[in-house]
Amino acid sequence: MTTLLRIDASAQQQDRSLTRMLTSLFTTEFMRAKPDAGVIARDIGQDPVPAIDHRFIHAAFTPHEAREDWMTDRLALSDALIDEVEAADIIVLGAPMYNYGMPTALKGWIDHIARIDRTFSFDLARGDFPIAPILKGKHLVVLSSRGEFGFEPGGVRAHLNALDPAIAACAHYFGVDRANIETVAIEYQEFKDARHDRSVMAARDATRALAQRFGQLC
Ligand SMILES: Cc1cc2nc3c(=O)[nH]c(=O)nc-3n(C[C@H](O)[C@H](O)[C@H](O)COP(=O)(O)O)c2cc1C
């Protein structure tokens, strides 16, 4: 069975969030195209994961067989989040731009997903590139929204875009090759003018088209 993992990182609730509007649209259209698919929804915007701390790091870098009970407990949420990623064929990620980067909630989720011996292995025998991803073959659809505009490559604010490159840098932890990342972004939200209206329409069309494509592909 094909499984879609929907992650929402907006701190805003459904009726005030453009990224949630897009992830809802994607999920609805995808299920229309593939009614037998499964959906896992994880709302890290409304229910953020706690920041990792020294106990988390100690537990994560202790080999499985040597872990004390508190370590297993400390990693339980991370294990559950990774199980969801493992189960997914497609990850649809609602990722607003906050302060030119990703929301804290999304960074927190990624910090729980990037786990040695679960999502990556580390071996100095590989020389200068000791990290190798463990998960493979998944697709990532990033549905974003920004108050300003011009964050695309070559755009007037491309140099400020610390969101899309950061997601791409971490995608191998989710089993996603860079070539398998699709991004749709609403812009001009803060201007609330005709450019914003056109951007919303274009993003909705692009999201619908991607959902239909993935509904046929996977
Ligand atoms: C805390 C916060 C920080 C933001 N920072 C930026 C920013 O750096 N650049 C930008 O273009 N828009 C910024 N915005 C605007 C959001 O990207 C925009 O409102 C977007 O629609 C938020 O996604 P959402 O509607 O799903 O909540 C920010 C909004 C918030 C709430």
PDBQT file of the ligand as one rigid body, heavy atoms in Angstrom, charges set to zero:
ROOT
HETATM    1  C1  LIG A 301       7.131  34.265  12.986  1.00  0.00    +0.000 C 
HETATM    2  C2  LIG A 301       7.021  34.598  11.534  1.00  0.00    +0.000 A 
HETATM    3  C3  LIG A 301       8.165  34.891  10.818  1.00  0.00    +0.000 A 
HETATM    4  C4  LIG A 301       8.078  35.174   9.445  1.00  0.00    +0.000 A 
HETATM    5  N1  LIG A 301       9.213  35.444   8.742  1.00  0.00    +0.000 NA
HETATM    6  C5  LIG A 301       9.148  35.667   7.414  1.00  0.00    +0.000 A 
HETATM    7  C6  LIG A 301      10.330  35.901   6.642  1.00  0.00    +0.000 A 
HETATM    8  O1  LIG A 301      11.441  35.899   7.140  1.00  0.00    +0.000 OA
HETATM    9  N2  LIG A 301      10.190  36.122   5.322  1.00  0.00    +0.000 N 
HETATM   10  C7  LIG A 301       8.982  36.110   4.689  1.00  0.00    +0.000 A 
HETATM   11  O2  LIG A 301       8.923  36.296   3.474  1.00  0.00    +0.000 OA
HETATM   12  N3  LIG A 301       7.848  35.879   5.400  1.00  0.00    +0.000 NA
HETATM   13  C8  LIG A 301       7.911  35.653   6.733  1.00  0.00    +0.000 A 
HETATM   14  N4  LIG A 301       6.765  35.420   7.444  1.00  0.00    +0.000 N 
HETATM   15  C9  LIG A 301       5.478  35.341   6.736  1.00  0.00    +0.000 C 
HETATM   16  C10 LIG A 301       5.076  33.890   6.553  1.00  0.00    +0.000 C 
HETATM   17  O3  LIG A 301       6.034  33.184   5.797  1.00  0.00    +0.000 OA
HETATM   18  C11 LIG A 301       3.712  33.809   5.886  1.00  0.00    +0.000 C 
HETATM   19  O4  LIG A 301       2.779  34.449   6.736  1.00  0.00    +0.000 OA
HETATM   20  C12 LIG A 301       3.254  32.411   5.603  1.00  0.00    +0.000 C 
HETATM   21  O5  LIG A 301       1.990  32.472   4.968  1.00  0.00    +0.000 OA
HETATM   22  C13 LIG A 301       3.177  31.567   6.868  1.00  0.00    +0.000 C 
HETATM   23  O6  LIG A 301       2.695  30.265   6.596  1.00  0.00    +0.000 OA
HETATM   24  P1  LIG A 301       1.253  29.829   7.129  1.00  0.00    +0.000 P 
HETATM   25  O7  LIG A 301       0.256  30.755   6.447  1.00  0.00    +0.000 OA
HETATM   26  O8  LIG A 301       1.075  28.407   6.723  1.00  0.00    +0.000 OA
HETATM   27  O9  LIG A 301       1.237  29.993   8.625  1.00  0.00    +0.000 OA
HETATM   28  C14 LIG A 301       6.828  35.156   8.817  1.00  0.00    +0.000 A 
HETATM   29  C15 LIG A 301       5.676  34.882   9.561  1.00  0.00    +0.000 A 
HETATM   30  C16 LIG A 301       5.773  34.600  10.895  1.00  0.00    +0.000 A 
HETATM   31  C17 LIG A 301       4.517  34.279  11.674  1.00  0.00    +0.000 C 
ENDROOT
TORSDOF 0
